[in-house]
Amino acid sequence: MLSRLTIKNIALIESADVEFGRGLNVLSGETGAGKSVILDSVNFVLGAKADRSMIRHGESECLVRAEFFVSENCKAVQALRDLDIETDGEIIISRKFSENGKNVIKINGNTVTAAMLRSVTDSLVDVHGQSEHFYLLKESNQLKLLDSVIGAKIREKKEILNAHLREKHAVKEQISLLGGDEMERSRRLDLLRFQIDEIQSVDLQDGEEEELLLKREKINNLEKIISAIREAVGAIDGENGAIDGLRYANRAMNAISNLDEEYAKLQESVEGLAIEARDVVERLTDIGESLYFDENEAAETEARLDAIKALKRKYGATKHDIDEYLQKISEEYDLLSDCEGKYAILTEKLAKLDGEILFVCKMITKLRQEEGEAFCGRVVEELKTLNIPSAQFEIAFKPYDESDVDKANNNGLDEVCFMFSANAGEPLKALGKIISGGEMSRFMLAIKTQLSDVNEISTYIFDEIDAGISGKTAKVVGEKLARIAKHTQILAVSHLAQIAVMSDNEYLIEKQELNGKTLTQVRALDEEGKRGEIVRLLGGAKEDEYAYMHAIELLKQADEYKNSIN
């Protein structure tokens, strides 16, 4: 419920802080006092489009703050959780709008967008009148309302439908694993066969790419390698090369080797170096003679590396990844190659499920049509008591057939539209295209009278609920509001005493001039103040004893009626 509303710099309201209570809250006051400003403020904080003209003259920004107390399992709390906003059962919404167009919206201290705000407030408050918050104007909500009227009977059929839908989903998943229909499966088999052949034809070996890269490096540097080997051979075995030097060293050490054992060992080492140098020269010579540029070998190396590169680009960054992918597609190929029998069984099962789904959807439609017709009749009777004697109300169903089965969801295949006409001789039209603000309020009042709860919304605001009515009809409207307010908080703007007497909380909206400024103020009335306001609404004056006694009698009758409500 809406527990508190704070308004700053909205139109004629400089500052207002209103605490609302449970049950029926009635706002009344002279015409032009600013009742519409209160509702505009509520709409603004609920997420309606902001307009610079709503900012009080001479001010640069306006602010509205609304505080709600809600149950832990309501839709608004779930919407907050979806936005990762915490709440302990209290929802505080503030919205500030500046003349430069800047909009700042916060929920429980968290900054949100207007769309995020509406996702929460759509489940908090429903405003009936000249506003944007018409719950029943959304056709998706109309279907929800109809199903709430039907109750347990339709829930049972929905459970059957949902079981079929879950089974259908599972079967379709199995079919997708088999490659879909025959044409899709054939295309998939061709693709898999191509991929398998491509991978197997390359036949990549462990370490092969590294070897090929090294080989290409040698080919690209062949001249450099040959030149280096020639220089090395010349340096070791050429004139005055290393071998000549070692030969001279060996001869010199040999001459003194018999004089000392250490000299002998050194001579042997020098001789060994000479022998090893000759071996190196032989190896270098062999390598040099074997080196030559083979154009075919170079081309084959490049081609092989290109094939490996293409393989890695398509099927995996390493040989291990490619082998894993090959195993996976080989298993899929084997499965698809041997699945015609399974596919036939599953497609037959899918067709059978589609038939069962269509059958249950038609059962749900029939139930909705039967229960909907009776519901419309009851609402029309309620509307007659609310001074819309020629009201017509029907629920139109969009037709469907077996070709629409894939569109079935948890609610079946129905698309409904509430059709309404308030005047005799006028054709039925979609609710949102024909109904006026006052009629909408009374239409919703008729709906709410028929239901203990329509959409789990905790607060209803009725604007122009008394438009075009008086006398007995006004009394009936007041009684219906009182009955609904036993379970749901209501804020109602009214000019009629018959409605005001039913209030659990009465508020006077009045316009005053202060220091050359016109201000609108909202004041909660005590019992005496409420009696005085009833007198005013009856057209009497404070000193009018008859009007005062009449007000007391109306209040007494209202209390008796409210006490009689279960």
C-alpha positions in Angstrom: 0.0 0.0 0.0 1.0 3.6 -0.5 1.8 4.9 3.0 3.3 8.3 2.2 3.4 10.8 -0.6 5.8 13.8 -0.6 5.4 16.5 -3.2 7.6 19.5 -3.9 7.1 22.2 -6.5 4.4 20.5 -8.6 2.1 23.1 -10.2 0.4 24.9 -7.3 1.8 22.6 -4.6 4.9 24.1 -3.0 5.2 21.3 -0.5 2.9 18.6 0.6 3.5 15.5 2.8 0.5 13.1 2.9 0.2 9.9 4.9 -2.3 7.5 3.6 -3.9 4.7 5.5 -5.4 1.3 4.7 -8.8 0.9 3.2 -10.6 3.7 1.4 -8.8 7.1 1.2 -11.0 9.8 -0.3 -9.7 13.1 -1.6 -12.2 15.9 -2.0 -12.2 19.7 -2.4 -13.5 22.6 -4.4 -13.3 22.4 -8.2 -9.9 23.8 -9.2 -8.4 23.2 -5.8 -5.7 20.9 -7.2 -7.0 17.4 -6.9 -5.7 16.6 -10.4 -2.3 17.8 -9.2 -2.2 15.0 -6.6 -3.0 12.4 -9.3 -0.5 13.9 -11.7 2.1 13.7 -9.0 1.3 10.0 -8.4 1.4 9.3 -12.1 4.8 11.1 -12.3 6.4 9.1 -9.5 5.0 5.9 -11.1 6.8 6.6 -14.3 4.5 8.7 -16.5 6.1 11.0 -19.0 7.5 14.2 -17.4 6.6 17.7 -18.6 8.4 20.9 -17.8 5.0 22.6 -17.4 4.4 20.6 -14.2 7.3 22.4 -12.4 5.9 25.2 -10.1 6.4 28.7 -11.5 9.6 30.3 -10.4 11.3 26.9 -9.5 13.9 25.0 -11.4 12.9 21.4 -10.4 10.2 19.3 -8.8 10.3 16.2 -6.7 7.8 13.5 -5.8 8.6 10.7 -3.2 6.3 7.7 -2.6 6.7 5.1 0.2 5.1 1.7 -0.1 4.7 -1.2 2.2 4.3 -4.5 0.4 4.3 -8.2 1.1 7.5 -10.2 0.6 6.0 -12.4 -2.2 4.3 -9.7 -4.3 5.2 -9.1 -7.9 6.8 -5.7 -7.2 9.3 -7.3 -4.8 10.1 -9.9 -7.5 10.6 -7.1 -10.0 13.0 -5.4 -7.6 15.0 -8.7 -7.2 15.3 -8.9 -11.0 16.9 -5.4 -10.9 19.2 -6.5 -8.0 17.5 -4.0 -5.6 17.1 -5.1 -2.0 13.9 -4.5 0.0 12.6 -5.6 3.4 9.0 -5.0 2.5 9.4 -1.2 2.0 9.7 0.4 -1.4 10.7 4.0 -1.6 10.6 5.7 -5.0 11.8 9.3 -5.6 11.7 11.1 -8.9 13.2 14.5 -9.5 12.7 16.5 -12.8 14.6 19.7 -13.7 13.6 22.4 -16.2 16.6 21.4 -18.3 15.0 18.0 -18.8 17.2 16.1 -16.4 15.4 13.1 -14.8 16.7 11.4 -11.7 14.8 8.3 -10.5 15.7 6.2 -7.5 14.2 3.1 -5.9 15.4 2.3 -2.4 18.4 4.6 -3.1 19.3 2.9 -6.4 19.3 5.0 -9.6 17.1 3.4 -12.2 15.6 4.3 -15.7 12.0 5.2 -16.4 11.5 1.7 -18.0 13.0 0.0 -14.9 10.7 2.1 -12.7 7.6 1.1 -14.6 8.5 -2.6 -14.4 8.1 -2.2 -10.6 5.2 0.2 -10.4 3.0 -1.7 -12.8 2.7 -4.2 -10.0 2.3 -1.6 -7.3 -0.5 0.8 -8.3 -3.2 0.9 -10.9 -4.7 4.2 -11.7 -8.2 4.3 -13.2 -9.1 7.6 -14.9 -7.3 10.0 -17.3 -3.9 8.3 -16.9 -1.4 6.1 -18.6 -1.7 3.3 -16.0 -4.6 1.3 -17.4 -3.9 -2.2 -16.4 -6.9 -3.6 -18.3 -6.1 -1.8 -21.5 -3.2 -4.3 -22.1 -4.7 -7.3 -23.9 -2.1 -9.6 -22.2 -3.5 -8.5 -18.9 -7.0 -9.1 -20.1 -6.2 -12.8 -20.6 -4.7 -12.9 -17.1 -7.8 -11.4 -15.6 -10.0 -13.9 -17.4 -8.0 -16.8 -16.2 -8.1 -15.4 -12.6 -11.9 -15.4 -12.9 -11.9 -19.1 -14.0 -9.5 -20.1 -11.3 -8.6 -23.8 -10.5 -10.4 -25.3 -13.5 -8.2 -23.6 -16.0 -5.0 -24.1 -13.9 -5.6 -27.9 -14.2 -5.9 -27.7 -18.0 -2.8 -25.5 -18.1 -0.8 -28.1 -16.2 -1.8 -30.7 -18.8 -0.8 -28.3 -21.6 2.5 -27.5 -20.0 3.3 -31.2 -19.6 2.7 -31.7 -23.3 4.8 -28.6 -24.2 7.7 -29.9 -22.0 7.5 -33.3 -23.7 7.4 -31.6 -27.2 10.5 -29.6 -26.3 12.4 -32.7 -25.3 11.4 -34.5 -28.5 12.5 -31.6 -30.6 15.8 -31.6 -28.9 16.2 -35.3 -29.7 15.4 -34.6 -33.3 17.9 -31.8 -33.4 20.5 -34.2 -32.2 19.6 -36.4 -35.1 20.1 -33.6 -37.6 16.6 -32.3 -37.9 14.5 -33.4 -40.9 15.7 -35.6 -43.7 17.0 -32.7 -45.8 18.8 -31.1 -42.9 20.3 -34.4 -41.9 21.5 -35.1 -45.5 23.2 -31.7 -45.6 24.8 -32.3 -42.2 26.1 -35.7 -43.3 27.7 -34.2 -46.4 29.4 -31.5 -44.3 30.6 -34.0 -41.8 31.9 -36.4 -44.5 33.8 -33.5 -46.1 35.4 -32.4 -42.8 36.4 -36.0 -41.9 38.0 -36.6 -45.3 39.8 -33.2 -45.2 41.3 -33.9 -41.7 42.2 -37.5 -42.6 43.7 -36.6 -45.9 46.2 -34.2 -44.3 47.1 -36.9 -41.7 49.0 -34.5 -39.4 51.7 -36.2 -37.4 53.1 -35.2 -34.0 55.9 -32.6 -34.3 55.5 -32.5 -38.1 54.8 -28.8 -38.3 57.8 -27.9 -36.2 60.1 -30.0 -38.5 58.6 -28.4 -41.6 59.1 -24.9 -40.2 62.8 -25.7 -39.5 63.2 -27.2 -43.0 61.7 -24.1 -44.6 64.1 -22.0 -42.6 67.0 -24.0 -44.0 65.8 -23.7 -47.5 65.3 -20.0 -47.2 68.9 -19.6 -45.9 70.6 -22.1 -48.2 73.1 -19.7 -49.7 74.1 -18.4 -46.3 74.6 -22.0 -45.0 76.8 -23.0 -48.0 78.9 -19.9 -47.7 79.4 -20.4 -44.0 80.5 -24.1 -44.4 83.0 -23.1 -47.1 84.5 -20.4 -44.9 84.6 -22.9 -42.0 86.4 -25.5 -44.1 88.9 -22.9 -45.4 89.6 -21.7 -41.9 90.3 -25.2 -40.6 91.9 -27.0 -43.6 93.1 -24.1 -45.9 96.6 -22.8 -46.3 97.9 -21.7 -42.8 94.6 -23.0 -41.5 93.9 -24.6 -38.1 95.0 -28.1 -39.2 98.4 -26.7 -40.4 98.8 -25.0 -37.1 97.9 -28.1 -35.1 100.4 -30.1 -37.2 103.2 -27.7 -36.4 102.2 -27.7 -32.7 102.1 -31.5 -32.7 105.7 -31.7 -34.2 107.0 -29.3 -31.6 105.5 -31.1 -28.7 106.6 -34.4 -30.0 110.2 -33.2 -29.8 110.0 -32.7 -26.0 107.4 -35.4 -25.1 110.1 -37.8 -23.8 111.4 -35.2 -21.3 108.3 -35.1 -19.1 105.1 -37.1 -18.8 103.0 -33.9 -18.7 104.6 -32.8 -22.1 103.7 -36.2 -23.5 100.0 -35.8 -22.4 99.9 -32.4 -24.0 101.3 -33.7 -27.2 98.6 -36.4 -27.3 96.0 -33.7 -26.8 97.3 -31.6 -29.6 97.4 -34.7 -31.9 93.8 -35.5 -30.9 92.7 -31.9 -31.8 94.3 -32.3 -35.2 92.4 -35.6 -35.7 89.1 -34.1 -34.6 89.7 -31.1 -36.8 90.1 -33.4 -39.8 86.9 -35.1 -38.8 85.0 -31.8 -38.7 86.4 -30.8 -42.1 85.1 -34.1 -43.5 81.7 -33.7 -42.0 81.5 -30.1 -43.2 82.6 -31.1 -46.7 80.0 -33.9 -46.8 77.3 -31.5 -45.8 78.4 -28.8 -48.2 78.5 -31.3 -51.1 74.9 -32.5 -50.2 73.5 -29.0 -50.1 71.7 -27.8 -53.2 68.4 -26.0 -53.9 65.5 -28.4 -54.8 62.6 -26.4 -56.2 60.2 -29.3 -55.8 61.1 -29.9 -52.2 60.7 -26.2 -51.4 57.2 -26.2 -53.0 56.2 -29.4 -51.2 57.2 -27.9 -47.9 55.2 -24.8 -48.4 52.2 -26.7 -49.6 52.3 -29.0 -46.6 52.6 -26.0 -44.2 49.7 -24.3 -45.9 47.5 -27.5 -45.6 48.4 -27.7 -41.8 47.6 -24.0 -41.4 44.2 -24.4 -43.1 43.4 -27.4 -40.9 44.3 -25.5 -37.7 42.2 -22.5 -38.8 39.1 -24.7 -39.3 39.4 -27.4 -36.7 41.7 -26.5 -33.8 44.8 -24.6 -32.8 46.8 -27.8 -32.0 47.0 -31.4 -33.2 45.3 -32.5 -30.0 42.3 -30.1 -30.7 42.1 -31.4 -34.3 42.1 -35.0 -33.2 39.4 -34.3 -30.6 37.2 -32.6 -33.2 37.7 -35.4 -35.6 36.6 -37.9 -33.0 33.5 -35.8 -32.2 32.3 -35.4 -35.8 33.1 -39.0 -36.6 30.8 -40.1 -33.8 28.1 -37.7 -35.0 28.5 -39.0 -38.5 28.0 -42.6 -37.4 24.9 -41.6 -35.4 23.3 -39.7 -38.3 24.1 -42.4 -40.7 22.1 -44.8 -38.6 19.2 -42.7 -37.4 16.4 -43.0 -40.0 14.5 -45.3 -37.8 14.8 -43.2 -34.7 13.9 -40.0 -36.7 10.7 -41.6 -38.0 9.7 -42.6 -34.5 10.4 -39.1 -33.1 8.6 -37.3 -35.9 5.6 -39.5 -35.4 5.7 -38.7 -31.7 6.0 -35.0 -32.4 3.0 -35.0 -34.6 1.0 -36.8 -32.0 2.0 -34.3 -29.4 1.0 -31.4 -31.6 -2.4 -33.0 -31.9 -2.7 -33.3 -28.1 -1.5 -29.7 -27.6 -4.1 -28.4 -30.1 -6.8 -30.5 -28.3 -6.0 -29.1 -24.9 -5.7 -25.5 -26.3 -9.2 -25.9 -27.7 -10.5 -27.2 -24.3 -8.9 -24.1 -22.7 -10.5 -21.8 -25.3 -13.9 -23.4 -24.8 -13.6 -23.0 -21.0 -12.6 -19.4 -21.3 -15.4 -18.7 -23.7 -18.0 -20.2 -21.4 -16.7 -18.7 -18.2 -16.0 -15.4 -20.0 -19.6 -15.1 -21.2 -20.9 -15.6 -17.7 -18.3 -13.2 -16.3 -19.3 -10.5 -18.8 -22.9 -10.9 -17.9 -22.1 -10.3 -14.2 -20.0 -7.3 -15.0 -22.8 -5.8 -17.2 -25.2 -6.2 -14.3 -22.8 -4.4 -12.0 -22.4 -1.6 -14.6 -26.1 -1.1 -14.6 -26.1 -0.4 -10.9 -23.2 2.1 -11.6 -25.4 4.1 -13.9 -24.3 2.6 -17.2 -27.6 1.0 -18.0 -26.9 0.2 -21.7 -23.4 -1.3 -21.2 -22.3 -4.1 -23.4 -19.3 -6.2 -22.6 -17.9 -9.2 -24.5 -14.6 -11.0 -24.9 -13.4 -11.5 -28.4 -11.2 -14.5 -29.2 -8.8 -14.5 -32.1 -9.3 -17.8 -34.1 -6.5 -20.3 -34.6 -6.0 -23.7 -36.2 -3.4 -26.6 -36.4 -0.9 -24.4 -38.3 -0.6 -22.2 -35.1 0.4 -25.1 -32.8 4.1 -24.1 -32.7 3.0 -20.7 -31.2 1.4 -22.4 -28.2 2.8 -21.4 -24.8 1.9 -21.9 -21.2 -1.4 -20.0 -21.7 -2.4 -21.9 -24.8 -3.1 -20.2 -28.1 -5.7 -17.6 -27.2 -5.4 -13.9 -27.9 -8.4 -12.1 -26.3 -9.7 -8.5 -26.5 -12.2 -6.9 -24.1 -14.9 -5.3 -26.2 -17.1 -2.6 -24.7 -19.9 -0.2 -25.5 -21.4 2.2 -22.9 -24.3 3.5 -25.0 -27.3 1.9 -26.6 -27.0 1.5 -30.4 -23.2 1.9 -30.3 -21.1 -1.0 -31.6 -18.7 -2.9 -29.4 -15.1 -1.7 -29.7 -11.8 -2.6 -28.1 -11.8 -1.3 -24.5 -8.9 1.0 -24.9 -10.4 2.7 -28.0 -13.8 3.6 -26.6 -14.0 3.9 -22.9 -13.8 7.3 -21.1 -12.0 8.0 -17.9 -15.1 8.0 -15.7 -16.5 4.9 -17.4 -13.1 3.2 -17.0 -13.2 3.8 -13.3 -16.7 2.3 -13.0 -15.8 -0.5 -15.3 -12.8 -1.4 -13.1 -15.0 -1.0 -10.1 -17.4 -3.5 -11.5 -14.6 -5.9 -12.3 -13.1 -5.6 -8.8 -16.5 -6.2 -7.2 -16.6 -9.5 -9.0 -13.1 -10.6 -7.9 -11.3 -10.8 -4.6 -8.1 -10.0 -6.4 -7.4 -9.2 -10.1 -3.7 -8.6 -10.4 -2.1 -8.6 -7.0 -1.8 -4.8 -7.1 -1.9 -3.3 -3.6 -3.2 0.2 -4.4 -6.0 1.4 -6.7 -6.5 5.0 -7.6 -9.9 6.0 -9.0 -10.2 9.3 -10.7 -13.6 10.7 -11.9 -15.3 7.7 -10.3 -18.3 9.9 -9.7 -18.5 11.5 -13.1 -22.1 11.8 -14.3 -23.6 10.0 -11.3 -25.5 11.1 -8.2 -28.1 9.9 -5.7 -28.7 6.2 -5.5 -25.9 5.4 -8.0 -23.4 7.4 -6.0 -24.4 5.4 -2.9 -23.9 2.1 -4.8 -20.4 3.3 -5.9 -19.5 4.2 -2.4 -20.6 0.8 -1.1 -18.7 -1.0 -3.8 -15.5 1.0 -3.0 -15.9 0.2 0.7 -16.3 -3.5 -0.1 -13.2 -3.6 -2.3 -11.2 -1.5 0.3 -11.6 -4.3 2.8 -8.8 -6.1 1.0 -7.1 -3.4 -1.2 -6.1 0.1 -0.5 -8.0 2.7 -2.6 -7.4 6.3 -3.3 -10.4 8.0 -4.8 -11.0 11.6 -5.9 -14.7 12.5 -5.3 -17.1 15.4 -5.2 -20.0 13.3 -3.7 -20.9 12.9 -0.1 -22.2 9.4 -0.7 -18.7 8.3 -1.5 -16.9 10.4 1.1 -18.9 9.0 4.0 -17.6 5.5 3.1 -14.0 6.7 3.6 -11.6 5.2 6.2 -9.4 8.3 5.7 -10.6 11.7 4.4 -8.3 14.4 2.9 -9.2 17.9 2.0 -7.5 19.6 -0.9 -7.8 23.3 -0.7 -6.3 26.3 -2.5 -5.1 29.3 -0.5 -3.4 32.6 -1.2 -0.3 33.3 0.9 2.1 36.3 0.5 0.8 36.9 -3.0 1.2 33.2 -4.1 -1.5 30.7 -4.8 -0.8 27.4 -3.0 -2.6 24.0 -2.9 -2.5 22.2 0.4 -3.6 18.7 1.4 -4.9 18.2 4.9 -6.0 14.9 6.6 -9.3 15.5 8.3 -10.3 14.2 11.8 -13.8 13.1 12.5 -15.1 16.6 13.0 -13.3 17.8 9.9 -14.8 14.9 8.0 -18.3 15.8 9.1 -17.7 19.4 8.0 -16.5 18.3 4.6 -19.6 16.0 4.2 -21.8 19.1 5.0 -19.9 21.0 2.3 -20.3 18.2 -0.2 -24.1 18.1 0.6 -24.2 21.8 -0.4 -24.8 23.1 3.1 -22.9 25.6 5.3 -21.2 25.1 8.7 -24.2 26.7 10.5 -26.7 24.6 8.5 -28.1 22.3 11.2 -30.2 20.2 8.8 -27.1 19.6 6.6 -25.1 18.8 9.7 -27.7 16.2 10.9 -27.9 14.8 7.4 -24.2 14.3 7.3 -24.2 12.6 10.7 -27.0 10.2 9.5 -25.1 9.4 6.3 -21.9 8.7 8.3 -23.9 6.4 10.6 -25.4 4.5 7.7 -21.9 4.2 6.2 -20.4 2.8 9.4 -23.3 0.3 9.7 -22.7 -0.9 6.1 -18.9 -1.2 6.5 -19.4 -3.1 9.7 -21.7 -5.5 7.8 -19.0 -6.4 5.2 -17.2 -9.6 5.8 
